[in-house]
């Protein structure tokens, strides 16, 4: 994978969070889920009342967002930092202010094609 610069990480994090918040606002997650690769792995850690959840592949994560769609938006609360091909994003839920961390792994590519990079892995820690 290609190491991301801090500037690229910030752009990708902002794009991801904006798309997520737009999906929560409308209840339509199709455009948001288009930001993920077909074989992406989505994990949720420390989910209140549930524990750990993991969804592998487009069918699994699409079904998860259809059956249990998120109902709260998030705000980035500190500068996203890069860790190789990952972007680590500290966030807070708007409704109750609970903090979490979003860890995104992106497909490779050059800085000229950031819009083409898809999320290949996402871990949300509550």
Backbone torsions as a table, in degrees:
resi	resn	phi	psi	omega
1	UNK	NA	161.4	-177.7
2	UNK	-94.8	129.8	177.0
3	UNK	-66.7	135.6	179.2
4	UNK	-92.3	144.9	171.9
5	UNK	-79.9	164.0	177.2
6	UNK	-59.8	-40.9	179.8
7	UNK	-64.3	-43.7	178.2
8	UNK	-63.1	-42.9	178.7
9	UNK	-59.7	-42.0	179.7
10	UNK	-64.2	-41.0	178.8
11	UNK	-64.8	-47.2	-179.2
12	UNK	-64.8	-39.9	178.1
13	UNK	-63.7	-46.0	179.7
14	UNK	-62.2	-41.9	178.3
15	UNK	-61.5	-45.7	-177.5
16	UNK	-63.5	-47.7	-178.4
17	UNK	-66.5	-39.9	177.9
18	UNK	-62.3	-42.3	179.1
19	UNK	-66.5	-39.7	178.0
20	UNK	-62.3	-49.4	-178.3
21	UNK	-63.4	-37.0	176.3
22	UNK	-64.3	-40.1	178.8
23	UNK	-65.7	-41.7	177.8
24	UNK	-62.8	-41.8	-178.3
25	UNK	-62.4	-38.0	-176.8
26	UNK	-96.7	-19.0	-175.2
27	UNK	77.9	6.9	179.8
28	UNK	-108.9	114.2	-173.5
29	UNK	-103.2	0.6	-176.0
30	UNK	-58.6	-47.8	-179.3
31	UNK	-64.5	-38.9	177.5
32	UNK	-63.1	-45.8	-177.2
33	UNK	-69.0	-17.8	174.5
34	UNK	-68.4	-14.0	177.9
35	UNK	-79.0	-4.6	-178.0
36	UNK	-106.0	147.6	174.4
37	UNK	-71.9	160.7	-179.2
38	UNK	-60.0	-31.5	-177.2
39	UNK	-103.9	18.2	-177.9
40	UNK	-59.7	149.7	175.6
41	UNK	-112.1	123.4	179.1
42	UNK	-115.9	123.6	-179.1
43	UNK	-121.9	143.9	174.0
44	UNK	-123.6	125.1	-178.3
45	UNK	-114.7	142.6	177.9
46	UNK	59.9	37.4	179.1
47	UNK	-68.3	123.6	-179.7
48	UNK	-55.1	126.1	177.9
49	UNK	78.7	-3.3	-177.0
50	UNK	-128.3	-41.6	-176.7
51	UNK	96.3	-116.8	-175.3
52	UNK	-109.0	141.1	175.1
53	UNK	-134.9	145.2	176.8
54	UNK	-144.3	136.1	-179.9
55	UNK	-130.9	125.5	-176.3
56	UNK	-117.2	121.2	177.1
57	UNK	92.0	155.6	-174.2
58	UNK	-56.9	-43.7	-179.7
59	UNK	-59.9	-45.1	-176.9
60	UNK	-67.2	-48.4	-176.9
61	UNK	-74.3	-29.5	175.5
62	UNK	-65.2	-45.5	178.3
63	UNK	-60.8	-40.2	179.6
64	UNK	-62.4	-43.8	-179.6
65	UNK	-72.1	-26.2	176.7
66	UNK	-75.1	-39.5	-175.3
67	UNK	-86.2	-29.6	179.6
68	UNK	-137.2	67.1	-176.7
69	UNK	-68.5	142.5	174.5
70	UNK	-60.2	146.8	-178.8
71	UNK	-125.7	17.5	179.1
72	UNK	-140.2	141.2	178.3
73	UNK	-85.0	167.9	177.7
74	UNK	-127.3	157.8	173.4
75	UNK	-123.2	137.6	172.1
76	UNK	-73.1	128.3	-174.2
77	UNK	-109.0	-6.8	176.6
78	UNK	-154.4	166.9	-178.7
79	UNK	-59.6	130.7	173.1
80	UNK	-65.6	142.1	178.1
81	UNK	-120.9	151.1	179.1
82	UNK	-97.2	150.8	177.1
83	UNK	-142.2	84.4	-174.8
84	UNK	68.9	-119.4	179.5
85	UNK	-93.3	9.4	-179.6
86	UNK	-108.6	154.8	173.4
87	UNK	-120.7	127.6	-179.9
88	UNK	-106.4	121.9	-171.8
89	UNK	-123.0	110.0	173.6
90	UNK	-76.4	134.1	-177.4
91	UNK	-140.4	169.8	173.0
92	UNK	-133.1	143.6	174.1
93	UNK	-75.3	136.9	-177.0
94	UNK	-64.8	-40.4	-172.3
95	UNK	-65.7	-50.3	-173.7
96	UNK	-118.3	-1.0	177.7
97	UNK	75.5	6.2	177.9
98	UNK	-63.1	140.4	-177.8
99	UNK	-94.4	154.8	177.1
100	UNK	-155.1	178.5	177.6
101	UNK	-131.5	134.9	177.4
102	UNK	-110.9	124.5	178.6
103	UNK	-118.3	116.6	-175.4
104	UNK	-115.5	131.6	173.2
105	UNK	-110.1	130.4	-176.0
106	UNK	-112.2	151.6	173.0
107	UNK	-64.1	157.4	-178.5
108	UNK	-70.0	172.5	179.3
109	UNK	152.0	170.9	-179.9
110	UNK	-91.2	168.5	-179.7
111	UNK	-65.8	-19.0	179.0
112	UNK	-74.6	-18.4	-176.7
113	UNK	-121.8	42.1	179.3
114	UNK	-57.3	-34.0	-179.6
115	UNK	-66.8	-18.2	-179.6
116	UNK	-89.4	-12.5	-178.0
117	UNK	-74.3	131.3	178.3
118	UNK	-108.4	154.9	176.5
119	UNK	-78.3	122.5	177.3
120	UNK	-100.0	-17.5	175.7
121	UNK	-154.6	140.2	175.9
122	UNK	-138.5	129.7	173.1
123	UNK	-122.4	124.4	177.2
124	UNK	-110.2	120.4	178.0
125	UNK	-108.1	122.3	-179.1
126	UNK	-86.2	NA	NA
